[in-house]
């Protein structure tokens, strides 16, 4: 548990002070059933068979439980449980199905982040549903932050919509879905290479793999300044370094083919973790930034 009880309590207090109805347009049992299997959780009322029934009885029918009781209910363990459960609960309170007003959802999101940032977490937009944001919690105390920021700054003007989408996907999935982050890191480098090649009038097949894309891109870019001694040798060294970064990204992306869940793997086989994702994203981000900066400093003639 990395999100402290102090932060969790501050958020609960803020919800009370701001008079935020955490279940939004839904009744509380309906909302909680989106996150928990209420039928499998015990009732705190001996007359009722499960959690869904007693929440309805005491929060909808009789309304004799406190508004913040859900946060201190041991069945949901929001105050003492894992970070993922707590963040999922917060994200659900601003889901467009629960809270259809995107302005209100954004205001509440900022309120949460005001406290979450103290522990190195934040809630960010992951995707959209009918034009409205769906949020996900993520840890921002990892090594990719600076690299991803650099990618945003450097590539933002290159292909804003698609690249921004890739970066957001990487940011949101490093901790929650490492395989997705790794695949997106590879996709980011491919997008960067293809964008640079297209700007320089080079057409390549959609079937070209990442190593070949790197060779084509490196060939088109002036990788070293003209005023350094032994320029050709330096250029070859830089090409080799860039190729190594591409190999890291490509290699990690191929790991699911060798081990992981599914495809008849032995019981107990372990899949890709956040540390694999961080390595792939760091390598891809460093590579993409260097290529984009070189492209921008040496525009096609």
C-alpha positions in Angstrom: 0.0 0.0 0.0 1.8 3.1 -1.3 -1.1 5.5 -1.0 -1.1 6.4 2.6 -4.0 6.4 5.0 -3.4 10.2 5.4 -4.0 10.7 1.7 -7.0 8.4 1.6 -8.5 10.2 4.6 -7.9 13.6 3.1 -9.7 12.5 -0.1 -12.6 11.1 1.9 -12.8 14.4 3.9 -12.7 16.4 0.7 -15.6 14.4 -0.8 -17.6 15.2 2.3 -16.7 18.9 2.4 -17.4 19.3 -1.4 -20.7 17.3 -0.9 -19.7 14.9 -3.7 -22.2 12.1 -4.3 -19.6 9.4 -5.0 -22.1 7.1 -6.7 -23.3 9.8 -9.1 -26.4 9.1 -10.9 -26.5 5.5 -9.7 -27.8 4.1 -6.4 -25.0 2.9 -4.3 -25.5 -0.9 -4.7 -25.5 -0.5 -8.4 -22.3 1.6 -8.3 -20.5 -0.8 -6.0 -21.5 -3.8 -8.1 -19.4 -2.4 -10.9 -16.3 -2.9 -8.7 -17.2 -5.7 -6.3 -19.2 -9.0 -6.4 -21.7 -7.9 -3.7 -23.5 -11.3 -3.8 -20.3 -13.0 -2.5 -19.7 -10.5 0.3 -21.4 -11.1 3.7 -24.1 -8.9 5.1 -23.5 -6.9 8.3 -27.2 -7.2 9.0 -28.2 -10.7 10.2 -31.6 -10.4 8.5 -30.1 -9.9 5.0 -28.1 -12.5 3.1 -25.4 -10.4 1.3 -23.6 -7.0 1.0 -25.8 -5.9 -1.9 -29.0 -6.4 0.2 -27.8 -4.6 3.3 -26.4 -1.7 1.4 -29.7 -1.2 -0.3 -31.5 -1.6 3.0 -29.4 0.9 5.0 -28.4 3.3 2.3 -31.4 3.4 -0.1 -34.4 2.2 1.8 -33.8 3.3 5.4 -30.9 5.6 4.8 -29.6 5.1 8.3 -25.9 4.6 7.5 -23.5 7.5 7.2 -22.6 8.9 3.8 -19.0 7.9 4.1 -19.6 4.4 5.5 -18.4 2.7 2.3 -14.8 4.0 2.9 -14.6 2.4 6.3 -16.4 -0.9 5.4 -14.0 -3.7 5.9 -15.6 -5.7 3.1 -14.3 -3.1 0.5 -11.1 -2.3 2.4 -10.7 1.1 0.7 -8.8 2.7 3.5 -6.4 -0.2 4.2 -6.4 -2.2 1.0 -4.2 -2.1 -2.1 -3.7 1.0 -4.2 -5.4 -0.5 -7.3 -8.7 -1.0 -5.5 -8.7 2.5 -4.1 -7.7 4.2 -7.4 -10.3 2.1 -9.3 -13.0 3.3 -6.9 -12.0 6.9 -7.4 -11.9 6.5 -11.2 -15.3 4.9 -11.1 -16.8 7.9 -9.4 -15.9 10.0 -12.4 -16.7 7.5 -15.1 -19.1 9.0 -17.7 -21.8 6.3 -17.0 -21.7 7.3 -13.3 -21.1 11.1 -13.8 -22.1 12.2 -17.3 -21.0 15.9 -16.9 -17.4 16.0 -18.1 -16.7 19.4 -16.5 -17.8 18.0 -13.1 -15.8 14.9 -13.6 -12.7 16.9 -14.4 -13.1 19.1 -11.3 -13.4 16.0 -9.1 -10.4 14.4 -10.8 -8.3 17.5 -10.1 -9.5 17.4 -6.5 -8.3 13.7 -6.2 -5.0 14.5 -7.8 -4.3 17.4 -5.4 -3.9 14.7 -2.7 -2.7 11.7 -4.7 0.4 13.6 -6.0 1.8 13.6 -2.4 2.2 9.9 -2.7 3.4 9.8 -6.3 0.1 8.9 -8.0 -2.4 10.6 -10.2 -5.6 9.9 -12.2 -5.4 10.5 -15.9 -7.5 10.1 -19.0 -7.0 6.7 -20.6 -9.6 6.7 -23.4 -13.0 8.1 -24.3 -16.5 6.8 -24.4 -18.9 8.7 -26.7 -16.5 11.6 -26.5 -16.3 11.6 -22.7 -13.1 10.7 -20.8 -12.6 7.4 -19.0 -9.9 7.6 -16.3 -7.3 5.3 -14.9 -5.0 5.6 -11.9 -1.2 5.4 -12.3 2.0 5.7 -10.4 4.1 8.7 -11.5 7.1 8.0 -9.3 8.8 5.8 -11.9 11.7 6.5 -14.2 9.7 7.0 -17.3 8.3 10.4 -16.4 11.1 12.6 -17.8 11.5 10.5 -20.9 7.8 10.5 -21.7 7.7 14.3 -21.0 10.5 14.7 -23.5 8.6 12.6 -26.1 5.5 14.8 -25.7 7.6 18.0 -26.1 9.6 16.8 -29.1 7.0 14.8 -31.0 3.9 16.8 -30.1 4.2 18.9 -33.3 5.1 15.9 -35.5 1.8 14.0 -35.4 -0.1 15.4 -32.4 -3.2 13.3 -32.3 -1.9 9.8 -32.8 1.4 10.2 -30.9 -0.4 11.9 -28.0 -2.7 8.9 -27.8 0.2 6.5 -27.8 2.0 8.4 -25.0 -1.1 8.6 -22.9 -1.6 4.8 -23.4 2.0 4.2 -22.3 1.7 6.4 -19.2 -1.5 4.8 -18.1 -0.5 1.2 -18.6 3.1 0.8 -17.4 1.9 -0.3 -13.9 -1.6 -1.6 -14.8 -1.0 -3.4 -18.1 2.8 -3.9 -18.8 2.2 -5.8 -22.0 0.1 -3.0 -23.5 2.8 -0.4 -22.5 5.5 -2.5 -24.2 3.5 -2.9 -27.4 2.8 0.8 -27.4 6.5 1.6 -26.9 7.4 -0.4 -30.0 4.5 1.3 -31.9 5.7 4.7 -30.8 9.2 4.1 -32.4 7.6 2.8 -35.5 5.3 5.8 -35.8 8.3 8.2 -35.2 10.4 6.5 -37.9 7.5 6.3 -40.5 6.6 10.0 -39.8 10.2 11.1 -40.4 10.6 9.0 -43.5 7.3 10.2 -44.9 8.4 13.8 -44.3 11.5 13.1 -46.3 9.7 11.5 -49.2 10.6 7.9 -48.4 7.8 5.4 -48.9 8.1 2.1 -47.1 5.9 -1.0 -46.9 3.6 -1.5 -44.0 5.3 -4.9 -43.5 8.7 -3.4 -42.7 9.8 -4.4 -39.3 11.3 -2.1 -36.6 15.0 -2.9 -37.3 14.6 -2.2 -40.9 12.7 1.0 -40.2 15.6 2.1 -37.9 18.1 1.5 -40.7 16.1 3.5 -43.2 15.6 6.4 -40.7 19.2 6.5 -39.6 20.3 6.5 -43.3 18.2 9.6 -44.0 19.3 11.6 -40.9 22.6 13.4 -40.4 23.3 11.9 -37.0 26.4 13.9 -36.1 27.4 17.6 -36.4 29.6 18.5 -39.3 32.3 20.1 -37.2 33.5 17.1 -35.2 36.6 15.2 -36.1 36.3 11.7 -37.7 32.7 12.4 -38.4 32.0 9.1 -40.3 33.3 7.0 -37.4 31.2 8.9 -34.9 28.1 8.5 -37.1 28.6 4.7 -37.2 28.9 4.6 -33.4 25.7 6.6 -33.0 23.9 4.3 -35.4 25.0 1.3 -33.4 23.8 2.9 -30.2 20.4 3.7 -31.7 20.2 0.2 -33.1 20.8 -1.2 -29.7 17.9 0.9 -28.3 15.6 -0.3 -31.0 16.8 -3.9 -30.3 15.8 -3.5 -26.6 12.3 -2.2 -27.6 11.9 -4.9 -30.3 13.2 -7.7 -28.0 11.0 -6.9 -25.1 8.0 -6.7 -27.4 8.8 -10.3 -28.5 9.0 -11.7 -25.0 5.3 -12.6 -24.8 6.0 -15.1 -27.6 8.5 -16.9 -25.4 6.8 -16.9 -22.0 3.7 -15.6 -20.2 0.2 -16.6 -19.6 -1.8 -18.5 -22.1 -0.7 -20.5 -25.2 -0.2 -23.7 -23.2 2.4 -22.3 -20.9 3.3 -24.3 -17.8 1.5 -23.6 -14.6 3.1 -20.8 -12.6 4.7 -19.2 -15.7 5.1 -15.5 -15.1 4.2 -12.7 -17.5 5.8 -9.4 -18.3 5.9 -7.0 -15.3 6.2 -3.3 -14.9 10.0 -3.4 -14.8 10.0 -4.9 -18.3 7.5 -2.1 -19.4 9.7 0.6 -17.9 12.8 -0.6 -19.7 10.9 -0.8 -23.1 9.3 2.6 -22.6 12.6 4.3 -21.5 14.4 2.9 -24.5 11.7 3.7 -26.9 11.2 7.3 -25.5 15.0 8.0 -25.6 15.2 6.7 -29.2 12.1 8.5 -30.4 13.2 11.8 -28.9 16.7 11.6 -30.4 15.3 10.8 -33.9 12.7 13.5 -33.8 15.2 16.2 -32.5 17.6 15.2 -35.3 14.9 15.4 -37.9 13.7 18.8 -36.6 17.3 20.2 -36.5 18.1 18.9 -40.0 14.8 19.3 -42.0 14.6 17.7 -45.4 15.9 19.7 -48.3 
